[in-house]
C-alpha cells in the first residue's frame, strides 16, 4: 500500500503515540487508524490532512516527521515492519 501507512507506523512508534490516542484526537474509530497503520487501507487526502492536524496537537515533532516522510523529504525511509 501507500507511503502514508509506512510514515504513520514509523511516527507513532518513534514518538510513542498509540493508535487509540491518535484516533481519539482525530475523532475516528481506532480500527480506521489501525487499517492505515497496518497498510490494509490508505488514508484519503483529507484524512492525511487530519492526521497532520492531530499529530500537531499531540507532538509537533511527530507531525513534522510524518510530513517529511510522507513527502519523501528525508533521506531515510521508515523501516518496513509489515514483513511485505
C-alpha positions in Angstrom: 0.0 0.0 0.0 1.0 3.6 0.2 3.6 5.6 1.9 1.2 7.2 4.3 0.8 4.0 6.3 4.6 3.4 6.5 5.1 7.0 7.6 2.3 6.8 10.2 3.7 3.5 11.6 7.2 4.9 11.9 6.0 8.2 13.5 3.6 6.6 16.0 6.3 4.1 17.1 9.1 6.6 17.1 7.1 9.1 19.2 5.4 6.5 21.4 1.9 7.7 20.3 -0.8 5.0 20.5 -3.2 4.3 17.6 -6.0 4.9 20.1 -4.7 8.3 21.1 -4.4 9.4 17.5 -7.9 8.0 16.8 -9.4 9.9 19.7 -7.7 13.1 18.8 -8.9 12.7 15.2 -12.4 11.7 16.2 -12.3 8.4 14.2 -12.5 4.8 15.1 -9.3 3.1 16.3 -9.9 0.5 13.6 -9.6 3.2 11.0 -6.2 4.2 12.3 -5.2 0.5 12.6 -6.1 0.0 8.9 -3.7 2.8 7.9 -1.0 1.7 10.4 -1.1 -1.9 9.0 -1.4 -0.7 5.4 -4.6 -2.5 4.7 -6.2 0.8 3.6 -4.7 4.1 2.5 -6.0 7.2 4.1 -7.7 9.7 1.8 -6.0 13.0 1.1 -8.5 14.6 3.5 -7.5 12.0 6.2 -3.8 12.7 5.7 -4.6 16.4 6.4 -6.5 15.4 9.6 -3.6 13.1 10.6 -1.2 16.0 10.4 -3.6 18.2 12.5 -4.0 15.6 15.1 -0.3 14.9 15.3 0.4 18.6 15.7 -1.9 18.6 18.7 -0.1 15.6 20.2 3.5 16.3 19.2 4.7 18.9 16.8 7.9 16.9 16.0 5.8 13.8 15.2 3.7 15.9 12.8 6.8 17.3 11.0 8.4 13.8 10.8 5.2 12.5 9.3 5.1 15.3 6.7 8.7 14.8 5.8 8.4 11.0 5.5 5.1 11.3 3.5 6.5 13.8 1.1 9.8 11.9 1.0 11.8 14.9 2.2 14.0 12.7 4.4 16.9 10.6 3.2 16.0 7.8 5.5 12.7 6.0 4.7 10.7 4.4 7.6 11.5 0.8 8.3 9.1 -1.7 6.8 7.8 -3.7 9.8 5.0 -5.4 7.8 7.1 -8.3 6.5 6.0 -7.5 3.0 
